[in-house]
Every structure is written in structure tokens, then in C-alpha cells.
Amino acid sequence: MVAPLSRGMTRLLCAGLLVSWTTMAFAQNTFTPRDESPEEFAAGPGREETFYTCTACHNFKLVAAQGLSRAGWEDSINLMIQRHNMPPPEPKDREILLNYLETAYPPRALGRGGWQNPFSK
């Protein structure tokens, strides 16, 4: 005969199963750069460099949706370096990224409602 599990053991088992299930569900929805290609985004010098730099961590659609000033893009890069351990780009590469982002995804006119990046304030 099998002894019943204690309440603590049952909770521990349930917590373990929940963590396993969540991990598996997240792994199935993880972005890979193969889901997008640079050609889907605004053409211009630095597009590929910017695309591959950004897609090391997240999809490029997130970037393209921003619409920031050069200072906003600079702040965004600094935030990712400081909070998300992004390797700091070399000064020459940083200039390429900023030139592309500033030109391809400038600030949009503020409209009524809609999403605004809380990090660009």
C-alpha cells in the first residue's frame, strides 16, 4: 500500500509541475531571428547590423513599433545595456545603429490614446 502524501509534499509537487509546465510553454513561444528577416523592415544603411543586434534578444517588430528621437534611441540602448546586460556596442557600431533607428523609425506625432513607450520619458 502507498502512503498518502503530506500536504507540504503535495504543494511542492504541484509547484514543481507548474514550473515545468510554464518553462515548457515559454520555450515553445521563444522568439528566434528566423521568424523575421531584415528585408521586412525599412531599407537604409545599417538595417542589417541593427536587425541582427536587436534580434539577439527580441523580435525586431518591437523595435520598429517604437518611433523615438535619436536621444530616445540612445536612452533605449543605454537601458538595455544597464538593465538587460546587452553588450555595449563599439562606438562605430553604436553610431550605425543610432543613424539607422533615427532615420527609419523617427518619433511619430502624438495621437489620441495608443501605446507609448514608458521608458522613453
C-alpha positions, -999 to 999 in steps of 0.1 A, spaced: 0 0 0 13 35 -9 14 61 19 -6 93 12 15 125 5 16 151 32 0 185 25 35 201 21 47 174 -2 16 178 -24 22 215 -26 58 210 -35 49 185 -62 22 209 -76 47 238 -76 72 217 -95 47 207 -121 36 243 -125 72 255 -130 79 227 -155 47 234 -175 55 272 -175 90 266 -187 79 243 -215 52 268 -226 76 297 -226 102 277 -246 77 269 -273 69 306 -277 105 319 -277 114 342 -305 141 332 -329 155 356 -355 144 332 -382 108 344 -376 117 377 -393 142 390 -419 158 424 -423 141 428 -457 108 432 -439 118 465 -423 127 500 -435 155 500 -460 186 521 -453 222 520 -443 227 499 -411 195 479 -414 211 445 -412 235 455 -384 206 469 -364 184 440 -371 209 414 -360 220 434 -330 184 438 -318 172 402 -326 198 387 -303 173 393 -276 139 402 -290 120 405 -323 125 435 -345 88 443 -347 92 456 -311 119 480 -323 100 491 -354 70 500 -333 88 525 -311 94 556 -331 118 575 -310 141 606 -313 178 599 -315 181 608 -278 152 583 -272 171 556 -291 202 564 -272 183 560 -239 168 528 -251 202 513 -259 216 525 -225 187 510 -207 193 476 -224 230 477 -215 223 486 -179 193 465 -171 194 437 -196 231 430 -199 233 439 -236 269 440 -246 278 477 -253 283 482 -290 316 497 -301 313 534 -308 314 530 -346 287 503 -344 266 523 -320 267 552 -345 255 529 -372 226 517 -350 216 552 -340 217 565 -375 195 537 -388 170 539 -360 168 577 -361 161 577 -398 140 546 -402 119 549 -370 116 586 -361 91 599 -335 55 597 -346 31 625 -340 12 620 -307 -23 609 -313 -52 603 -290 -47 572 -269 -25 544 -281 6 529 -266 35 550 -256 69 536 -245 72 542 -207 110 540 -210 112 570 -234 102 596 -208 
